[in-house]
Amino acid sequence: MSDDDSEDIGGSGDNSGDKAALRSLLKQLKADHRRIDDEIVAQREIGTVDMLKIGRMKKIKLILKDKIALIEDRLMPDIIA
């Protein structure tokens, strides 16, 4: 995942091409989030506790979670009727 991913989230997202791209990005971000979570669990199970590395991975997970929430909001906005 690169720093350029944040640029992919911007824009209007009105047409179906943009929505397809957002869905694809969302799928990738969720996969990355799961992968990092699995790595954290594996580190703990092995007993190799590098708190600095785990802290960095948790920070990345939070960033991914924020991006996931942003994209999900763009794809399914809350409409107050």
N, C-alpha and C positions, 0 to 999 in steps of 0.2 A: 504494500500500500504506500502511495507516495503523498507528498504534500499537495499535489495537484488534484487529489480527489475532492477537496473542498470546493474547487472551481466547478466540478461536475454537478454539484448540488444546486448551484445558483441557476437563475433563469426563470422563465414563466412556467414551463412544464405543461403548456396547454394542449399541444398536439400529441397524437398517439406515439409518434417517434420519440418524443421527449419522455413520455411515460414509460415506454418500453426500455429506454436507456436507464431511467431511474429504477425500474424494477430489476434490471440486470445488476446495477450498482448495489441495490439493496441486498440482493441475493449474495453478492460477493462480500459485502460488509458483514452480513450475518455469518457467513462461512468463516471469515477471518476471526470474528468474535468467538465463535465456538472453538476454533483451533487454538486460540490463545488461552481460553478457559481450560481446555484439555491439557495444554502445556503446563499451566499452573498446577492443576491437580496432579499431573505426572511428577512434577518437581517435588511436591509435598509427599507423594507416596514413596518415591525413591529415597526420600530422606535427605536429598540434596537441597538444603534450604539456603539459597542465595537471596537474602531479603531485598537486596538492591535490584536484582533481576526481576524478582516477583513484583516488586513495587512498580518497576517500569512497565511490566506486562499488564498490571492492573490499570495503570494510567492509560495505556493504549486501549484497553477494553472500554474504559469510560469514554474515551474520545469516539471510538466506534459506536458505542451505544447512543451517544448524542447525535452522530451523523445518521444512524438508523432511524431514530425518532424524528429527525428533521425530514428525512425522505418519506417516511410513513405519513407524516402530517401533510406533505405536499401531494402524495398520491390519494389520501383519503382525508380531506380537510373536514374539520368539525363545522357542520352547518347548523346554525341556530335558526330554527324556523319560528 
